[in-house]
């Protein structure tokens, strides 16, 4: 990334200020603005997050927010109620209070002497979610948003449930927030109130995993904050951005299809990251792209951004399987609308000899299959962060434990863009069953790279609100959509369709091991095939990534980082182990030292589908001078045939003194999951 330290406007920074809410609660903000903004007001851009403005996001913010401020915007980084230096408690995500606070904060920003009354909102992940949600509440000053790596549907496309299956990511993410919610505000900003605020958080934040497990279907809990419930509520321009390894790329396509106002979509090769620091590369000059958007909608300048195609996609070339990619070869393509006039649905027929072809004439019959419990260990993460290990590995071992169908070697390149789907005529032998489907690129030497995947709890075959048990032996026609992707299969490679009855730890196993019987004659794979489009060659190239100078920090201790798949040679048990964190970091600007380290383990026995276990642990520390606090959280998730079982513990220390300890031992009934 090119570092830029000279801007059209000199930048003034306010490291900490407080934004009053109507109920008297004060939310903490960090603000960057042009030095002359109070005499020459400018539009404002809000990013609204729970991730601690003065420490955990400080390094990232330093490269972004001064850049935007230097180009004539006031940028406000606001901590959610109960997070960072803000007052209050945060008992869950996207609650009505959070969204109302966002509306009230926008009104406060618009009324400040340095703001000209126009506000935009940007955010990645959590900030992308609440950007859409606040936009749907229609605060008058909010004129446009940029939403990255977010979703319109909290049930179907978040870390909780995919296709009605419990994602392992739900345990992972709830554990991360369990740890972060245990942290106090910074005494340097809130003064002596810090300890009272800390105790309130420790006692009031609760166990989010329990909250989420108590809602296993698409009920009112998930409909709240899902803007797909009423697309017409969003009337302002929306720029939606994601990447193929990100967990949220499907939402970009639904937003482009259903939003009724001005809209733009962008999906690159990146994981869950801003595109100017996007990995896998190529990263792009997203801050420049963002300025073109804001200049058009907040300053009324003709930047040409709305004259370009509505949706730009990075079509990736075939790549060897790897747990991490620094770069993906490919090219940018564009669509004028979605669904695209350039994409046709091509059917490939399944056959009893495990072939997959666009024409019939092959033997038909029944293919019976039951996957071993450890199928899925090479799946990587549901949401990729471009951490070494979190991309799917060579899928040959998983494929060997699955039901596969594949084409002959391709004679010419095959390009797809959109969401593939498999339609199956099948029967099962249990009332609760799940199906994981994958599309893989099989190289001439046999290596298998997963291209995309889909998951369905078959009791949710008719919708996610009112699941119905299956009747063993009865034949059903089941459709399973896969994640959107743009990908080229090379000549000489094969396209492989892979079906498995479990996919742990990506999804939690069904209560019992399941056998499926696929009737091939009425089963098919539907691929979104895209032919050559001459207009792709005329696309305006993105500029190279730029950013403001990095935030000064000293890394005192590197985090422990690993990603392992371990087989116990004595028992055959398989375990995925990973470690991640930020290590120990000192921020000279405020003399604060922080520490963050987490581990996750997922284990399953070879002959026992009910043996699945997830175990997470996080430790956080904050210190300045003789002030030092530490917290540890631990969560264990298991299940039997009737219940999910959660055991958790929270401990907090001030210096060497244990000041808070709390334990949970919960059983939550399984509802056809």
N, C-alpha and C positions, 0 to 999 in steps of 0.2 A: 504494500500500500504506500502510495506517495504521501509524504507528510507535508501539509500546507500550514504555514505559520503566519501568512500575511493575507488579510481579508479586506473587502471593501469597507468594513466598519470595525473600529476598535471595540473589543468585547469587555463588558463589565460582568463579573460573576458575584452572585450572592449565595454563599455556601449553605446558609440555613435561614429560612424564614418560616413563618407559620400562617396557614390559611384558615380563617375561622369558618366553621360550619354553623348552620342555623341553630343547632342544638347546643352550641357552646364548645364542642370538641374542636381541637386544633390539629390540622394536618401539616406535616413537615414538607417543605419544598426546597429545592435547589434551583436557582434561576440564572440563566445566561441571557444577556441582551446587548444590543448596541449601546455604547456609552451615551449616545444622544437620544435614547429612546423616550425619556421622560419629556423632552421638548419636541421630539418628532416621533410620535407613537408608531408602533409597528404591529403587524399581526403576530399572534402567539401560537406556539405549538406545544401541546401537552402530552407528556408520557406519564402514565399513571400505573404504578407498580407496587408490589409488596417487597421488593428486593433491595431495600436499604440504599438510599441515594448517596450516602457519604462513605460507604465502604464496599459492599458487594458489587455494585454497578459503577463505582467511581471510575475505574480504569476504562471501562467500555464507554461511559458517558463522555469522558474527556476527549475522545477522538471524534465524537459526533456532535454534541450540543454546541460547543464553541464554533464549529464549522457553520452550523445553521445560523447561529447568532451573528457571526461575522458577515453573513450574507443578508442581514436585515430582518431577523426574526427574534422574538423573545421566546426562549425555550424553558419550559417549566417541567422539572422532574419531581413528581409528587408521590410521596409514600402513602399507601393505603392506610386507612384507619386500623390501628393495632399493629402496624409494621414499621420498622425503622424507628424514626424519631416522632412518628405520629401518635397521638393519644388514642385510647380505646383498645378494643379487643377484636381480633379477626377470627371468628369461630368457623368459617368456611369460605369458599371461593364464590365470587360473583353474587353475593347476597344483595337484596334490594337496597340495603343501606349503603353498600359500596357503590352501586350505580347512582343512587341519589347524591352521594357525596361527589361523584364525578360531575353530575349536572351542576351542583352548587359551586364546585371549584371552577368550572368554566365560566359561570356568571361572575365570580370574583375576579378571575383573570381579565375578562372583557372589560370590567369596570376600572381596572388599574390605569394610572396616568400614562404608563409606558405601552399600553396596548391600544390599538386603533379600533377595537371592538370585534375584530374577526379572529376566530380561534380554529386551529386544526388539531387533530389528535392522531398520534402515531404510537405504535407499540408492537412488540414481538411477543408471541405466546400469550401470557396473561394480559399484557397491554394491548395485544391484538384482539383478544376476546372482548375486553371491556370497551374497547373502541367501538366495535360493532354494537354492543349492547347499549352504550350511552347514546350512540347515534340514533338508535331506534326510539329513544326517549325524546328526541328532537329538541335539545336545548337551543334557544334561538341564536346564540353566538357561534355555535359549531357549524362551520361551513364546508368541511371536507375531512376525510380521514385516510390514513394509510394503515392497513392491518396486515401484519406479517405472521405466518405460522400460527393461524388461529382457526376457529371454526364457527359455523352458523348453527351447528347441531351438537349440543353438549353430550347427548347420549351416543349418537352414532359415530362421532368423530372426535373423541377426546381420549384421555388416558384411562378411561373407566371401563367401558364396554364397547367391543367392536363386534358387530353382527350378533349382539346378544350374548357374547362370550366375555367372561371376566378376563381383562388383560392383566398380565403380570406387571405392566407399567403402573397399574393402580397402586400396588404395594410400593413400588419404587418411588413414585412421585409423592404419595402421601407421607412417606418416610422422610423425604427431603424437606417437605413443608413442616412436618412434625418437629424436625430439628431447627429450622429457621424461625418457627413461631416461638421457640423457647428463648430467643435472644432479647436482651433489653435494649432500650434506646441508649444513645450515647450521652453520658453525663455532660460532656463538653457542650452539647446543644440544648439539653432539657434541664440541666442543673440537678438539684437534689431530688427532684421528682422521679428520677430514673428508677429508683428501687421500688417505689410504690407502683409505677407503671409496669415494671418487670413482673412483680408478684401477680398483678392483675392478669397479665398475659399467661403466665405459667398455670394459673388456676382456671382460666376461662377459655383457652383456645380449643381444648377438647381433642378428641381422637378422630381425625377426618376420615381415616379408613373405615371406621365403624359407620360414620354417616353415609358413606358412599355404598358400602355393602348392604345397607338397609334399603337401598333403592336399586333393584336388579332389573327392573323394566323401565320403559320410557314413560315415566309418570310425571306429575306436575313438578317434582323436584328438578328434573332435567329439562323440562320444557321452559322453565324460567331461565332466561338468559340465552335461549336458543332462538336466534333471530329468524330462523326459517319458519317459525310459527306465524310470522306476519312479515313477509318481505316488504310490503308497501310501507311499513313504518320507517324504513330507512329512505330518506328522500334526498340526502346530500351525496356528493360524489365520493366514490370508494375506489381505492387502489389496493388490490388484494395480491399478496406475494407469498410464495412458499418455495419449497424445493422437493425433488423426488424422494430423497431419503427421510424427509420430514414426515411426521405423523399426520400432517394436516393438509396435504396437497389437494385432496378431493374437494375441500371447501371452496377453493378458488374457482373451480369449474361450476359448482352450484351457484356461487355468487354471480358469476358472469351470465349464467343462464336465467337467473330469477330476479336480480335487482332491476328496478325499473328506472333508476336515475343514471347519470353518467358513471361510467365504471371502466376500470383497467385491470388486467390480470397479468401476472408474471410468475412463471415457475422455472427455476433453474436447476442445476445439478446439486445444489447445496443441501446440507443437512439443516438442522434447526438453528439457523444463524442469520444475522443481517447479511445481505448479499455483498457488501463491500469488504466483509471479512469472510465471505462464503467459502466453504470447503465441503466437499470436493470442489476444486476450481473448474472453470475459470470464475473468479470473483469479478464483479463489475463495479463501475462507479455509481453506486446506488445513492450516495449523498447528492451527487449532481442530478440524478434522476428524480430524487425526492424534491430538490429545489425547483426543477421544472414543473412538478405537480403543484407545489405550494405557490409558486409565482403565478401559475395560471389561475388557481382557484381562490387564493387569498389576496393577491395583488392585481388580478385582472390583466396580466401580461400574456401576450400570445407567444407561448413557448413552443408551440407545435405539437405538444404531447398528445392532445386529443385528436390530432389528425392522423396519428399512427394506428396500426391495427389494435383491436381491443385486447387481444390476448397473445402474449409472446411465451414460447416454450423452448426449452433447450432439449433437442433430440439427441440422446446419448447413443454413442456407438457401442457395440458389443465390447465387453471388458472381461478379463479373467477374474474368477472369484477371489475376493480378498476381504479381510475384516476391516480394512480401512483404505480409502482412496484419497490421495491428495489432489487428483485431477481426473476429470472424465472427458475423453475426447468426444466431440460431437459438433453440432451447429445449431444456431438459433433459427426457429421457424415461427410463423405467426398465423393467427386465425382471425378473420373479421368478426366472428361471432361464435357462440357455443350453444348448442351443438354445431359442429363445423360442417360447412358444405364440402370440405376437402376430405372428409373421413367417411369411409363406407364400412358397413358391418359384414365381415366375411366369416362364414361358418366352416368349422373344421369338425368332422364327424369322428366320434370315438368308435373303436372296433374291438372285438373280443381278443384279437391278437396283439392288443396294446398299441396299435397304430393310431395315427391322428392325421387325417387327410381332408382336403376340401371336396372330395368326391367319395361316393359310396363304393360298393362292390367288394368290401372286405367282410370277413366272417363276423357275424353278430352273435351275441349271447350274453351271459352274466359273468361279471368279474366280482369275486368276493374278496373282502379285505378287512383286516383289523390291524391297526398300527401298534408297534411296540410303544410302551410309555415314554421312552426317551426320544422319540421323533420330535424335532424342534430345537434340540440343543445348539444347532448351528444357525439358528434363526436371526441372531443379533437382536437389536432393540426395536420395539414397535416404532419409536421415534428416534431417529438417528441424530446425534450431536457431533458427528465426525470425530468421535473419540476412537483411538485405535482399538479395534475389536468389536465395535458396535454395529458394523455392517455384517450381513449374512456371509458365512464362509462357504467353501465348496459344499454344495448340497448333495453330493453323491451318497453320503451315509444316510442323511434324512430321506433321500429319494429311495434308497434300498429298503427302507421300512415303510414305504408308501405305495399307493397304486399309481402307476405312471402310464401315460400314453404319449407317443412322440411321432413327429413327422419324419419323413425321409430327409436326408441332407438337402438344404435349400439350393436351388439352381441360381437364384439371384437374390439381392438384398430384399428383406421384408421390413418395412417401416410400420410401426403402430403408434397411434397417438390418441389417448383417451382411456376409457375403462373397459378392459376385457371382461367377459362374463362366461361362466360355465352353467349350462342347463343340464341337469341330471335326472334320469328316471331311476329312482333307487328305492330300496327298502332297508330297514335297520332292525336290529334285534333287541333294542332297549327303548324305553319311553323317553329318555333324554340322550341326545347325541349331538355331536358337533362335527363340523367339517372344515378343514383348512385346505384351501386350493392355492396352488402356486403355478406361475408361468416361469419356466426356466429356459435359459440359453445354453444349450449343450454344445460344447466345443468339440472339434474333431477328435481330440485326445480323450474325451469322456468327461472332462470337468464340467460342472454344472453351476451356472451363475443365476441366482434368483433375480428375475426382472420385476415381478410384482406379485401380489398375493391378495387373497380375500378369506374371510372367516365368517362362518354362520353357525349359530346355535340353531339346530333344526327345529326346536320347539318354537322358534321365532320365525318360521317359514312364511307366516301370513302377517307379520308385523311385530314390532317390539313392545307394544303396549299390553297385549293379552296373549301371551304364549300358551300353546296347547301341547300336551304330551303326545308323543308319537305312538302309533299303534304298531307293535312289532309284526313284521311280515306284510304290512300293507305297502303298496307302491305309491310313491309321491313324486311329483315333478317339482324339483327344487332349483331355484336360480341363485347363484352366488356371484355377486359383483366383486371385482378386484379393484385395488387402488389404481388411479389414473397414472399413466406413465407415457413418455415419448421415447421410443427405443428403436434402434436398427439391429436386426439379426443379419449377420454376414452370410454370404454364400458358403456352403459347406457345413454350416452349423445346423442344428436341429432345434425345433421348438418342442419343449416338453411340458405337458400338463401333469401336475402332481396333486394327488388327493391323499389326505391322511385324516384319521379319526381323532387325532390329538396333535398338539403343537406346543408343548411345554418347553420353556416358561413364557413364550409369547402369550399363550392363553392358559387358563387354569383347566385341568382335565375335567371331563364329565364324571359323574358319580361312579359309573361303572365302565369297564372296557367295552367297546362297541364294535360290532361287525356290520359292515355295509355290503349290500349287493347292488352293483350298478348294472342296469340293463342298457347295453350299449346302443341298441338300435335307435332309441329316442333320446340319446344323450349327445351333446355337442358343445364345442367351445366357440365363442363368438369373439373375434378379434377386430379392433378398430383400426383398419388398414388405411394408411395415408399414402397416396401417390405423390409424385413430384409436383411442387407448386412453384412456378417460376418467380412469383413475387418474393419468395424467401430470400433470393439473392440480392434484392434491392433494399433490405431492411437497414435502417440506420444503425451502425454499430454502437454499442455501449462504450462510454469512456472508461478509462482505467480507474481502479479504486483510489480514492483520496480520503484523507482524514486529518484532523487537527493533531497537534503533538500529543504523544501519550502521557498518561498521568504518572507522575513520579511515584515509584514504590520500590521497596526492597524485599526480595524474596529471601527470607531467612531459613526456610525449610521447604524443600520440594514435597509435593503431595505423594503419597503412596498410590501408584497407578498400575493396575494390571487387569487383564481380561483372560480368563482361563476356562477351558472346558476339560474337566477331569473325570476320568473313568476309574472307578475302584475295581482293580483287577480281581479282588477277592469276592466281591458281591455282585459286580456288574452295575452298581449304582452310578448314575451320571450326575455331575454337578457343574453348574455354571457359577464361576466366582469372578467378581469384579470389584475394583476399588477406584475411587475417584475423589477429588477434592481440590482445594485451592492451596493447601499447604499453609505455612506460616508467613504472613506478609506484614511488613511495616509500612505505613503511610506517613512519610515525613511531614506532609502538609498539616495533619492534625495529630501527629504523634500517636496514632492508634495502631495496635498490632492485632491482627485477627488470625484465626486458625480454623480450618474446616477440613474434615476427613470423613469419608463414608465408605462402607463396604456393603455388598449384596451377595447373597448365596441362594441358589435355587437347586434343589436336589430331588431326584426321583429314583425309585427302585425299579429293577427291570421287569418284575412280575407283579407289581402292585400299583395300579393306577391311582389308588388312594393315598400313596405315600408322598405325594408332592408337598414340598415344604419351601417356603420363602422366608429368608432371614435377613433383616437389614439393621444397620447400626450407623449412627452419625455422632460425631463429637465436634463441638464448636467452642472456641475461646475468643475472648476480647480482653485487651489489656492496655493500660496506659499508666505509667508510673507505678504506684503501689495499688492501683485498682486492677482487679483481675476477676473475671467470671468465666465459668465453663459450664457446658451442658452436655449431657449424653442422652440419646434416645435409642431405643431398641424395639423392633417390631418383629413378631413371628406370625406367619399366616400358614395354617394348615386347614384341612377339611376332612369330614367323613361323608357318608352318603346323604346325610340330612342337613348338615350345618357347615358354615364357615367358622373357623375358630381363630380368634385374634388374641394374642398376648403381647402386651406392650408395657414399656417402662420409661419414665422420664425422670431424670435427676439433674439438679442444678446446684452449682457451688458458687459461693462468694469467697474468694481467697481459698482457704482450705476447709471452710465450713460448708457442709451440706445444708442448703437452705430450703430445698423443696424436693419431694419425691412422691411419685404417683404411679400406680400400676393399674392396668386394665386386663381383664380376663373375660372375653366376650364370645358368645355363640350367636351367630346370625343365621336363621334358617335359609337354606337354599331354595330358590324359587325357580325350579326347572333350569338351573344353571350348572 
